[in-house]
């Protein structure tokens, strides 16, 4: 019933699942698309032919995956079982000039022509062909006559060379199969860098044969073996994606120091876990901020030559494991307190004429940068290393002052500021990120998902399909700005990812069944329009709880942990309201939805064990839905007065307040039925 109502709302809002010949659902949008009359019909005799340099096995694996996906989606049982070298003829021809390993900066362009008589994908490189094959899969449509590809001419190439996703597997470990699913999703939206945050205070996640204590004492038993890493690197490369490892230092190193305490700036013992140990005493926001600034957090000792000998050997081993030309060293959020508290380090600073701990951090970065150059690796780090050697790649994440410092230093820049998925900003906020245009030194960007409040049970819900909006911002022309069209295509993408096996919908639905059992469908009518609070409010609310709520083993099972950030129900309802305000059409569809919400509190009330905040949100929803229905009647009867409207304002203000780290996402849309004005989407959100 829920899916049926969603379909009816989407159809009434003009954003149904199929599209006419004048539009498409491609995401990211190609550089140029010209849709034409006619279709290439898919039948059992559909064949793919490949013309490519000898030995391009990667291309043939990709083409065979495409054939298998097409066969499964259409159920046509293609006569062609596999595509092998020598199979050059077919209704769909793939032509590649150069065999190539996918790296940022490579030629990823392609030219695709589809007509009723056949299709041809041409690319200079293997990587370009991989991107074009994903476009072909997104183009598949169905009508009463069967499956087809619409006639089209597409010329495509990315706007930025580096288009990444950062996953923090240190704070909460992700199993290998989850990483593979994320790689599959990345390939669909043409991302090309998987940045793995592999070490932090909570865990060190890669096997080291030279320093086995790293995984023995630093991982709590959760790490990737070298065999698994090599397999994952191959899996990603097969899909045109390079894995860039991050080993965070000199701060965020509790797990590393648990293994090798001689590297530390202060005596141990160390145990992998949260950086700040505060016991069971709840903390206020000011107390949390003071704790972050003044606590002597674990950090590597940069004054000992033994430190750099260790890192030289360690990075040499990791360079052999990760073939990526880049190595990320973190270099963020070190408050320097443990350095100031160590007399030997203070003397070293005086001897080296280092004015403060910022200068000492810069010294450390220079030394590590030299080690990585020795191992033929380029250094990437978070924005705090801006101003170091010019060939550092600076990843902007918070303070634009660092961005401008990197520009003055003529350093290449990656943008993650505005792309933090764990801040729960909706897709339209990421889509409007203008920092990409701030300097020609920007080589691209990364969506980033830190995992303090993300684990294997909700990571895919937190990442997909929202990352598709960031992928489009990094691939498509800057002129692509239509938010309504973005959301239309984003929810179509969500269905495609689900079909591919990405678990974002599955994680959500399993969590609902755990919370409500047989009543999961009823609960979903509410949770589909709940969204997590924005910025750091959810994280800091968790940090304000006793420590047992924040350790790695603490479950992430609250409703605020499972709901999507972007609601398809909300987007469709917003479109309905917008259309109604301008045309007075679709009122019946609006009434159906409001009536459903008005009766929801009574249906949810009997579900045992729900958080009090959920019952409260249901009651507020009941109240505003009832008022909106009354407003429709008053408007029809001519009795909708300014005085009555003003009396309802406090009700909507109360409904818009956060409760249980959740907010109702449809308050402004419902209020517009009373006021006659639909408030625009926020362009930014507060951090706290």
C-alpha positions in Angstrom: 0.0 0.0 0.0 2.9 2.4 0.9 4.5 1.9 -2.5 1.2 2.3 -4.3 0.6 5.7 -2.6 4.1 6.7 -3.4 3.5 5.9 -7.0 0.3 7.9 -7.1 1.9 10.9 -5.4 4.8 10.8 -7.9 2.5 10.5 -10.9 0.3 13.4 -9.7 3.4 15.5 -9.1 4.7 14.8 -12.6 7.7 12.7 -11.6 6.7 9.2 -12.4 9.1 6.3 -13.0 9.1 6.5 -16.8 10.2 9.5 -19.0 9.1 10.8 -22.4 11.4 11.2 -25.4 12.1 14.8 -24.4 13.8 14.0 -21.1 16.0 11.3 -19.5 16.9 10.0 -16.1 20.7 9.9 -16.4 22.7 10.6 -13.3 25.2 12.2 -13.6 23.9 14.2 -16.6 26.3 13.9 -19.6 28.1 16.8 -21.1 25.7 16.9 -24.0 22.6 14.7 -24.6 20.4 14.8 -27.7 17.4 12.5 -27.5 15.9 11.6 -30.9 12.8 9.8 -32.2 12.8 6.0 -32.2 14.1 3.2 -30.1 16.5 0.4 -30.2 14.4 -2.6 -29.2 16.1 -5.3 -27.0 15.4 -8.9 -28.0 16.9 -12.3 -27.3 19.2 -11.9 -30.4 20.8 -8.7 -28.9 24.6 -9.0 -29.3 27.5 -6.9 -28.2 30.7 -6.7 -30.3 34.0 -5.2 -29.1 36.9 -3.7 -31.0 39.8 -3.0 -28.7 43.6 -3.4 -28.3 44.8 -6.9 -27.7 44.9 -8.0 -24.1 42.4 -5.5 -22.7 40.8 -8.1 -20.4 39.5 -5.3 -18.1 37.3 -4.0 -20.9 35.9 -7.5 -21.7 35.1 -8.1 -18.1 33.2 -4.8 -18.0 31.3 -5.6 -21.2 30.3 -9.0 -19.9 29.1 -7.5 -16.7 27.0 -5.1 -18.7 25.5 -7.9 -20.8 24.7 -9.9 -17.6 23.0 -6.9 -16.0 21.0 -6.2 -19.1 20.0 -9.8 -19.4 18.8 -9.9 -15.7 16.9 -6.6 -15.9 15.1 -7.5 -19.1 14.7 -11.2 -18.6 15.2 -11.7 -22.3 17.6 -14.7 -22.0 20.1 -13.3 -24.6 21.4 -15.9 -27.0 24.9 -14.5 -26.6 26.3 -16.0 -23.4 29.7 -14.2 -23.3 31.7 -11.6 -25.3 35.2 -12.6 -26.1 38.1 -11.2 -28.2 37.1 -11.7 -31.8 33.4 -10.9 -31.1 33.5 -7.6 -33.0 30.0 -7.7 -34.6 26.8 -6.9 -32.8 23.8 -4.7 -32.6 25.7 -2.8 -29.9 29.4 -2.1 -30.7 32.0 -1.0 -28.3 35.1 0.6 -29.8 38.2 1.5 -27.8 41.5 2.8 -29.0 43.8 2.6 -26.0 44.1 0.1 -23.2 44.4 2.1 -20.0 44.4 1.8 -16.2 41.9 4.2 -14.6 43.4 7.1 -12.6 42.2 10.6 -11.9 43.3 12.7 -14.9 42.9 10.0 -17.4 40.7 10.4 -20.5 37.3 9.3 -19.4 35.3 10.7 -22.4 33.1 8.7 -24.6 30.7 9.1 -27.6 27.5 7.1 -27.7 25.1 6.9 -30.6 21.8 4.9 -30.4 19.4 4.5 -33.2 16.7 1.9 -34.1 19.3 0.0 -36.2 22.0 -0.3 -33.5 24.2 1.4 -31.0 27.9 2.4 -31.0 30.0 3.4 -28.0 33.3 4.9 -28.9 36.0 5.8 -26.4 39.7 6.6 -26.7 40.4 4.7 -23.5 39.2 1.7 -21.6 38.1 4.0 -18.8 36.0 6.1 -21.1 34.2 2.9 -22.2 33.5 1.9 -18.6 31.8 5.3 -18.1 29.8 4.9 -21.3 28.6 1.4 -20.4 27.1 2.8 -17.2 25.2 5.3 -19.2 23.8 2.6 -21.5 22.5 0.7 -18.4 20.8 3.8 -17.1 19.1 4.4 -20.4 17.2 1.1 -20.5 13.4 1.7 -20.5 10.3 -0.4 -20.8 6.9 0.1 -22.4 4.0 -2.2 -23.4 6.1 -3.6 -26.3 9.1 -4.5 -24.1 12.5 -3.1 -23.3 14.4 -0.6 -25.4 17.2 2.0 -25.5 16.0 5.5 -26.7 17.6 6.9 -29.7 20.2 9.4 -28.6 23.5 11.0 -29.3 25.7 11.6 -26.2 29.1 13.2 -25.9 30.4 13.0 -22.4 33.5 13.7 -20.3 33.9 14.7 -16.6 34.1 18.3 -15.3 36.7 17.3 -12.6 39.4 14.6 -12.7 39.1 13.5 -9.0 35.6 12.4 -8.0 35.7 10.4 -4.8 34.0 8.9 -1.8 35.7 8.7 1.6 34.6 6.0 3.9 35.7 5.9 7.5 36.3 2.2 8.3 38.4 2.9 11.4 35.7 4.1 13.8 33.3 1.5 12.7 34.6 -1.4 10.6 32.9 -2.2 7.3 33.0 -5.8 6.0 34.6 -6.4 2.6 31.2 -7.2 0.9 29.9 -3.8 2.0 33.0 -2.1 0.4 32.3 -4.0 -2.8 28.7 -2.9 -2.9 29.9 0.7 -2.4 32.3 0.3 -5.3 29.5 -1.0 -7.5 27.4 2.1 -6.6 30.3 4.4 -7.2 30.8 3.0 -10.7 27.1 3.7 -11.6 27.6 7.4 -10.8 31.0 7.6 -12.4 33.1 8.2 -9.2 36.7 7.2 -9.6 38.4 7.3 -6.2 37.5 5.3 -3.1 39.3 7.0 -0.2 39.5 4.6 2.7 40.2 6.1 6.2 42.0 3.1 7.5 43.4 4.2 10.9 42.1 6.4 13.7 41.9 6.3 17.5 39.3 3.5 17.3 41.1 1.1 15.1 43.9 0.2 12.7 42.3 -1.8 9.8 45.0 -3.2 7.6 47.3 -6.1 8.2 51.0 -5.2 8.4 53.5 -8.0 8.1 56.4 -5.8 9.1 54.5 -4.4 12.2 52.0 -7.2 13.1 51.2 -5.5 16.4 49.2 -2.9 14.5 46.4 -5.4 13.8 47.0 -7.6 16.8 46.6 -4.8 19.4 45.2 -2.0 17.3 42.2 -3.5 15.5 40.1 -5.2 18.2 40.1 -8.2 15.7 38.6 -6.3 12.8 41.0 -5.6 9.9 41.5 -6.4 6.3 44.2 -9.0 5.4 46.7 -8.1 2.7 45.1 -10.7 0.5 41.7 -9.0 1.0 43.1 -5.6 0.2 44.7 -6.8 -3.0 41.4 -8.4 -4.0 39.6 -5.2 -3.2 42.1 -3.1 -5.2 41.5 -5.4 -8.2 37.7 -5.3 -7.8 37.8 -1.5 -7.8 40.2 -1.2 -10.7 37.9 -3.4 -12.8 35.3 -0.7 -12.3 37.5 2.2 -13.1 38.1 3.2 -9.5 41.4 3.6 -7.6 41.7 3.1 -3.9 43.6 5.8 -2.0 44.5 4.7 1.6 44.6 7.1 4.5 46.7 6.5 7.6 45.9 9.4 9.9 48.8 11.0 11.8 50.3 12.5 13.9 47.0 12.8 15.8 44.1 10.3 15.7 46.7 7.6 16.4 45.5 5.9 19.6 45.1 2.5 17.9 48.6 2.7 16.3 50.1 3.7 19.7 48.4 0.8 21.4 50.5 -1.4 19.2 53.7 0.6 19.3 53.7 2.9 22.4 57.3 3.9 21.9 56.1 6.1 19.1 53.9 8.2 21.4 54.4 11.7 22.8 53.2 10.6 26.2 53.4 7.3 28.1 50.6 4.8 27.7 49.0 2.5 28.1 46.9 3.0 25.0 43.7 1.1 24.0 41.8 1.5 20.7 38.7 3.5 21.4 37.3 7.0 21.4 39.8 9.8 21.6 38.2 11.4 24.6 37.5 9.3 27.8 35.0 11.1 30.0 33.3 8.4 32.0 29.6 8.4 32.5 29.2 12.1 33.3 27.0 13.8 30.7 28.6 16.8 29.1 27.2 20.1 27.8 28.1 21.5 24.4 30.6 24.1 25.9 32.1 21.3 28.0 32.5 19.1 24.9 34.2 22.0 23.0 36.6 22.7 25.9 37.4 19.0 26.1 38.3 18.9 22.4 40.6 21.9 22.8 42.4 21.1 26.0 42.6 17.4 26.4 46.1 16.0 25.7 45.0 13.6 22.9 47.3 10.8 21.8 49.8 11.9 19.1 53.0 10.5 17.5 56.3 12.0 18.8 57.7 14.0 15.9 61.0 14.6 17.6 62.5 11.1 17.4 64.3 9.8 14.4 63.0 6.4 15.3 59.6 7.7 14.4 60.6 8.4 10.8 62.5 5.1 10.5 59.2 3.3 11.5 57.1 5.3 9.1 59.6 4.8 6.2 59.3 1.0 6.6 55.6 1.1 7.2 54.8 3.3 4.1 57.1 1.2 2.0 55.0 -1.9 2.9 51.7 0.0 2.3 53.0 1.3 -1.1 53.5 -2.3 -2.1 49.9 -3.1 -1.1 48.1 -0.1 -2.6 49.3 0.7 -6.2 47.6 4.2 -6.0 50.1 7.0 -6.8 48.6 8.8 -3.8 48.9 8.2 0.0 46.7 10.2 2.4 48.3 11.1 5.8 45.4 12.8 7.5 47.3 15.4 9.5 44.1 16.9 11.0 42.7 17.9 14.4 45.9 17.6 16.4 45.5 20.1 19.3 49.2 19.8 20.2 48.5 19.6 23.9 50.4 16.3 24.4 53.4 17.8 22.6 53.4 20.9 24.9 53.2 18.6 27.9 56.4 16.7 26.9 59.6 18.6 27.9 61.7 16.6 25.4 59.5 17.7 22.6 59.5 21.3 23.8 63.3 21.3 23.8 63.3 19.8 20.3 61.0 22.7 19.1 63.5 25.2 20.6 66.5 23.5 19.0 64.7 23.4 15.6 63.5 27.0 16.0 59.9 25.9 15.7 57.7 28.7 17.1 54.7 26.6 18.1 53.0 23.2 17.7 51.6 24.3 14.3 55.2 24.7 13.1 56.1 21.3 14.7 53.1 19.7 12.8 54.4 21.3 9.6 57.9 19.8 10.3 56.3 16.4 10.7 54.4 16.7 7.5 57.6 17.7 5.6 59.4 14.6 6.9 56.5 12.3 6.0 56.2 13.9 2.6 59.8 13.2 1.9 59.3 9.5 2.9 56.4 9.2 0.6 58.3 10.8 -2.3 61.0 8.2 -1.7 58.3 5.5 -2.2 57.0 7.3 -5.3 53.8 8.4 -3.7 52.2 11.8 -3.7 51.0 13.2 -0.4 47.4 14.0 0.3 46.1 15.4 3.6 43.4 17.3 5.2 43.4 21.1 5.1 45.6 21.6 8.2 48.7 20.7 6.1 48.0 23.7 3.8 51.1 25.8 3.4 53.5 22.9 3.3 55.4 21.7 0.2 53.7 23.0 -2.9 53.1 19.5 -4.3 50.9 18.5 -1.4 47.3 17.9 -2.3 45.1 19.7 0.3 41.7 18.4 1.1 39.4 21.2 2.3 36.9 20.2 4.9 36.0 23.0 7.3 37.8 26.4 7.4 37.9 28.3 4.1 41.0 30.1 5.4 43.0 26.9 4.8 41.5 26.7 1.3 42.8 30.2 0.5 46.2 29.4 2.1 46.5 26.4 -0.3 45.6 28.7 -3.2 48.3 31.1 -2.2 50.7 28.2 -2.0 49.6 27.0 -5.5 48.7 23.6 -4.1 46.2 21.3 -5.7 42.9 21.2 -3.8 40.2 18.6 -3.2 36.9 19.8 -1.9 35.0 18.0 0.8 33.7 21.0 2.6 30.0 21.0 1.8 30.1 17.3 0.9 30.1 15.7 4.4 27.4 13.0 4.4 27.5 12.6 8.2 26.2 16.1 8.6 22.8 14.9 7.2 22.5 17.8 4.7 20.0 17.0 2.0 21.1 16.4 -1.6 20.1 19.9 -2.7 22.6 21.4 -0.2 25.5 19.4 -1.5 24.3 20.2 -5.1 24.7 23.9 -4.4 28.2 23.7 -3.1 30.0 26.6 -4.8 33.5 26.0 -3.4 34.3 23.9 -6.5 34.3 27.1 -8.5 36.5 29.0 -6.1 39.8 28.3 -7.7 41.3 26.6 -10.9 43.5 24.7 -8.5 40.5 22.6 -7.5 41.1 19.1 -9.1 37.9 17.7 -7.8 36.3 16.6 -4.5 35.0 13.8 -2.4 31.9 13.0 -0.5 32.9 12.1 3.0 31.3 9.8 5.5 32.8 9.8 9.0 31.5 6.9 11.1 31.2 8.0 14.7 27.4 7.5 14.2 27.6 5.2 11.2 28.2 1.4 11.2 27.7 -1.6 8.9 24.0 -1.6 9.7 23.3 1.9 8.3 26.3 3.0 6.2 24.6 2.4 2.8 21.4 4.2 3.9 23.6 7.2 4.9 25.5 7.1 1.6 23.1 6.2 -1.2 21.5 7.6 -3.2 22.5 11.0 -1.8 26.1 10.7 -3.0 24.7 10.6 -6.5 24.1 14.4 -6.2 27.7 15.0 -5.3 28.9 12.7 -8.1 26.8 14.8 -10.6 28.3 18.0 -9.2 31.8 16.6 -9.9 31.0 15.1 -13.3 28.3 17.2 -15.0 28.6 20.8 -16.4 28.3 23.5 -13.8 25.2 24.8 -15.6 23.3 21.7 -14.5 21.3 23.2 -11.5 17.6 22.1 -11.7 16.9 20.7 -8.2 13.5 19.2 -9.0 15.0 17.4 -11.9 17.9 16.2 -9.7 15.5 14.7 -7.2 13.5 13.0 -10.0 16.6 11.3 -11.3 18.1 10.7 -7.8 15.1 8.5 -6.7 15.2 6.7 -10.1 18.9 6.0 -9.3 17.9 4.7 -5.9 15.8 2.0 -7.5 18.6 1.1 -9.9 21.0 0.8 -7.1 18.6 -1.4 -5.2 18.3 -3.6 -8.3 22.1 -3.8 -8.4 22.3 -5.1 -4.8 23.2 -2.0 -2.9 21.7 -2.3 0.5 20.5 1.2 1.3 16.8 0.3 1.1 17.3 -3.1 2.7 19.1 -1.6 5.7 16.2 0.8 6.2 13.5 -1.8 5.9 15.2 -4.3 8.1 15.6 -1.7 10.8 11.9 -0.9 10.6 11.0 -4.5 11.0 13.3 -4.7 14.1 11.5 -1.7 15.6 7.9 -2.5 14.7 7.7 -6.1 13.5 4.5 -6.7 11.6 3.6 -3.0 12.0 6.7 -1.9 10.1 4.6 -0.6 7.2 2.6 1.6 9.5 5.7 3.0 11.2 7.2 3.6 7.7 4.4 6.0 6.9 5.9 8.3 9.6 9.6 7.5 9.2 9.5 8.2 5.5 9.0 11.9 6.3 11.3 12.1 9.3 14.9 13.3 8.7 17.9 13.5 11.1 18.8 16.9 12.5 21.4 18.7 10.5 25.0 19.5 11.2 26.8 18.2 14.3 23.7 18.3 16.4 23.1 14.5 16.3 26.8 13.7 17.0 27.0 16.1 19.9 23.7 14.9 21.3 25.3 11.5 21.4 28.6 12.8 22.9 26.6 14.4 25.7 25.4 11.0 26.8 27.4 8.7 29.1 30.5 7.1 27.5 28.8 3.7 27.2 26.6 5.2 24.5 29.5 6.2 22.3 31.9 3.2 22.4 32.3 1.2 19.2 30.1 -1.6 20.4 27.2 0.7 21.2 24.3 0.0 18.9 23.1 2.5 16.4 19.4 1.5 16.5 17.4 4.7 17.2 15.0 5.9 14.5 17.4 8.8 13.9 20.1 6.3 13.0 18.0 4.6 10.3 16.0 7.1 8.4 17.0 8.6 5.0 18.1 12.2 4.8 16.1 12.8 1.6 12.5 11.7 1.5 10.9 10.7 -1.7 7.5 11.2 -0.1 8.4 14.7 1.0 9.8 15.6 -2.5 6.6 14.4 -4.2 4.4 16.1 -1.7 6.4 19.3 -2.1 5.9 19.1 -5.9 2.1 18.5 -5.4 1.8 21.6 -3.1 3.9 23.7 -5.5 1.7 22.7 -8.5 -1.5 23.3 -6.4 -0.4 26.8 -5.4 0.1 27.8 -9.0 -2.7 25.8 -10.7 -5.0 24.5 -8.0 -4.7 21.1 -9.5 -3.9 17.8 -7.6 -6.0 18.8 -4.6 -7.4 15.3 -4.3 -3.9 13.7 -4.1 -3.0 16.2 -1.4 -6.1 15.4 0.6 -5.4 11.6 0.4 -1.9 12.2 1.8 -3.1 14.5 4.6 -5.9 12.1 5.6 -3.3 9.3 5.9 -1.1 11.5 8.1 -4.0 12.6 10.2 -4.9 9.1 11.3 -1.3 7.9 11.7 -0.8 8.7 15.4 -3.7 6.4 16.3 -2.2 3.6 14.3 1.3 4.0 15.7 0.2 4.4 19.3 -0.2 0.6 19.9 3.2 -0.3 18.6 5.2 -1.3 21.7 8.7 0.0 22.6 8.9 3.0 20.3 10.9 6.0 21.4 8.7 8.7 23.0 9.9 11.1 20.3 8.3 9.0 17.6 4.9 9.1 19.3 5.3 12.9 19.7 6.2 13.4 16.1 3.1 11.4 15.1 0.9 13.6 17.2 2.4 16.8 15.8 1.9 15.4 12.3 -1.7 14.6 13.1 -2.3 18.1 14.3 -0.8 19.9 11.2 -2.5 17.5 8.8 -5.8 18.2 10.4 -5.3 22.0 10.2 -4.2 21.7 6.6 -7.4 19.8 5.7 -9.5 22.4 7.5 -7.7 25.1 5.5 -8.6 23.5 2.2 -12.2 23.4 3.3 -12.1 27.0 4.5 -10.5 28.1 1.3 -13.3 26.4 -0.7 -15.9 28.0 1.5 -14.3 31.5 1.5 -13.7 31.5 5.2 -9.9 31.3 5.3 -9.1 34.5 7.1 -5.7 36.0 8.0 -6.7 35.9 11.7 -7.3 32.1 11.5 -4.1 31.6 9.6 -2.1 33.5 12.2 -3.6 31.4 15.0 -2.2 28.3 13.4 1.4 29.5 13.2 2.5 28.3 16.6 1.3 24.8 15.8 3.6 24.6 12.8 6.5 26.2 14.7 6.1 23.4 17.3 5.8 20.7 14.6 9.1 21.9 13.1 11.1 21.5 16.3 13.6 18.6 16.7 12.8 15.7 18.9 14.9 12.6 19.3 17.5 14.0 16.9 14.7 13.9 14.2 12.6 16.5 12.4 9.4 16.3 10.4 10.4 17.1 6.8 7.0 18.2 5.5 6.1 21.0 7.9 6.8 23.9 5.4 4.9 22.1 2.6 1.9 21.5 4.9 2.0 25.1 6.2 1.9 26.4 2.6 -1.6 25.0 2.2 -2.6 27.5 4.9 -0.4 30.5 4.0 -0.6 30.1 0.3 3.2 30.5 0.1 5.8 27.7 -0.1 9.0 28.6 1.6 12.1 28.0 -0.5 14.5 25.2 0.4 17.3 26.4 2.8 20.6 27.1 1.0 22.6 26.4 4.2 22.1 24.8 7.6 23.6 25.6 11.0 26.3 23.3 12.3 25.0 23.2 15.8 
